[in-house]
Amino acid sequence: MDAEFWLSRWREGRIGFHEGRPNDLLVSHARALGPPGRVLVPLCGKTEDMAYLASLGHEVVGIELAEAAAEEFFREHGLEVAPKPRGALVDRSAGGITILQGDFFDARPEDVGTITAFYDRAAIVALPPELRPRYAAHLRVLAGEGAPGLVICFEYPQERMEGPPFSVGEDELRRYYPAVERLEDRHTEGPQSRASGIDMRERLYLVGGNRSA
């Protein structure tokens, strides 16, 4: 699985991972990200979660590979942007939201600014096992070791269904983050899991930092 896999999904409109509304788990637990600050959203696509976080007063910085996703987000929100280079990435900013378009691993701390928290939905679970340690390590570099994060994972018998989304369990997260707390656990399903006849769990974790009251 490489960059072309995801770029082709956007070109062909095969974006079943795009919810089209703020994620319920984020809405229920956004306070865990702390007071309004600067939230990093890796592999963001055109998620409505960015607009929701901005509505809470956060500055939002997404990182997304596909140019189509970045352009569609701002167009669908009626925001005009002027793309400009930022390091190896392309910066589009409007309405308190910045999307840096390019390879996640090319992003530098100076590109994203001072991050207070991060939010990972459909990011780590989109990556094959061999890439996830590198992803988590780079995310910690960008966000800073002390920044709390909300991470949404799927768990299911990996041998019974081919990802993405891949199954990522709590034990694996604990290899990447110094503190992991499960906040919510619920049943979910999609076309692949229904066809495979498997039980899929969607689990929300708070990782790193300290949970807000």
N, C-alpha and C positions, 0 to 999 in steps of 0.2 A: 504494500500500500504506500503510495507516494503522493506528492502534491497534485499530480494530474488526476488521480482518483477523485479528489474533492472538487477540483476545478470542473471536471466533467459533470459532476452531480449538479453544480450550479448552472452550467450551460444547458443541461437537459431538464432543469427544473425538478430534479429528484431530491427534494429537500424535506422529506418527511420528518426530519429532526426539528424543523422550524415549527414552533407551537403557535405562533401568531397572536399570542397574548402573554402577559406576565405569568411566569411559572407560579403555581399555587404554593409550592414549598418556599420559594423566595418571598412571596407576599406574607406568608405566615411567620417567617423568621428573619426578615431583613434587619431587624433591630440588632441581631448578633454581629452585624458588620460595624456597629458603633455609630457615633454621631456623624453628621454630614462630613464627608471627606473626599478622598480621591480613590475611586474603586476601579481596579483593573479587571477586565473581562476577557480572558484569553480565548482564542478560537471562537469569536463572538457571533459570526454569521451576521444576520440582521435581526437578532433577537429583540423582542419587545421588552425584555428584562432591562436593557440599557435605558429605555425611556422611563421605565418604572423607577429605576434607581435614581435617575435624574430628577424625577418628580419628588423624591424624598429629600432633595437638596444636595445629593452627591454630584461631584464632577465624575464623569465616566470616561475611561480609556479602554476601548476595545482593540484587540489585535485580530485581524482576519486576513486570510490568504487570498480570498476571491474578491476581485475588483467589483464584480456584479453585486455581491452581498453588501459591500460598503456603499455603493451608489444607490442601491434599492432602499437601504435603510433611510437615508436622508431624503430621497425622493418621496417615499411613502409617508414621511412625516412633514412634508412640505418645507424642508429646509434646504437652502441653497448653500453649496460649499464650493470652495476653490481648492482643488488638490494641490498640495505642495510637498516637495521632498523633505523628509526628515531622516537623516542617516540613510540606511538601506531601504527605508519604508516610504510610503506615501501617506501624508497626513490629510484627513478630512475632518473638519471641526465645525460644529454649529450647535446652538442650544444646550451648551454645557456638556456635549458629548463629542469625543474624538474617536475616530476609528483610524488606526494605523494599519494600512493595507500592505501585506507582505508576509514573509516567512517569520513565524513566531520566534524562531531561534536567532533571527537577525536583529531582534529588538534589543536595545540597550537600556539600562536604567535611566540614562539622560533623555532617552526618547519618551519614556512614559511619565517621567516626573516623580515626585514624592508620593508614593502609594500608601494609603492608610488601611486598605482591605482589598480582598479579591473575591471574585465569584466565578466558580467553574461549574457550568452546566453543559453537558454534552461535549466536554473538552477532553478530559483524561480518558473517558470511556470511548472516545473516537480513535484512540491511539493503540497500536498493537503493543504487546507486552515489552518488546525490546526497546521501545521508544519512551515508555512512560517514566522510567527513572530520570532520563535526561530532561523530559518535559517538566517534571516536578522540581528538579534542581534549578532549572532556568527560571521557572515561575518564582521560586523563592529569591533568586537573585534580583528579579525585577521588582517584586513586591516588598522585599526586605524580610528578614527572618522573623521580626516581631509582628508582622501584619496578620490579623485573623482572616480566615477565608471560609466561605461556604462552598462545599463541594457536593454535587449531586451525582451519585453513582447508581448503576444498575448491577444487580447480582442475580445470576442464574447459572445452571450447569453449562459451563462453556463448551463442553464436549457435545452438547446437544443442539447448539446453534452457533452459526458462524457470525462473528461481528463484522463491522461495527453496528450497534454499540457493543463493546466488549464488557464482560463481567469484571468488575473491580471491587474487591471486598475490603472490609475494614482492616484486616491483617496487612494487606498490601499498602493501604494508605498509611499505616503506622510505620512502614519502612521509609516513607517519604517526609512525614511531618512529625515534629516532636510531641505534639498533643493532638488527639483526635477524640471528638465527642459526637456520638450519634444523636441527632435531634429528632428525626422522624423516619418512619419506615412504613411503606405502604405497597400494596399490590399494584402493578401496572401491566399493561400489555400493548403490543403492537402487532402489525401483520406477521412479522417473523416469529414472534413468540407464540402467537395463536396457531400458526401453521406448524410449529414444532411441538405444540402441546406442552409447553413448559411453564412453570410458575416463575415470573420475573418480579423481583422486588426493586423498588425505587427508594433509595436511602439518602437522606440528607445528613451531612456531617459538618461540624464546625472544626476547623483545623487551625492549629497555631494560635497564638495570642490568648486572650482571656475573653470569656463570654460576657456580653453586656447584660445587665439586669433588665 
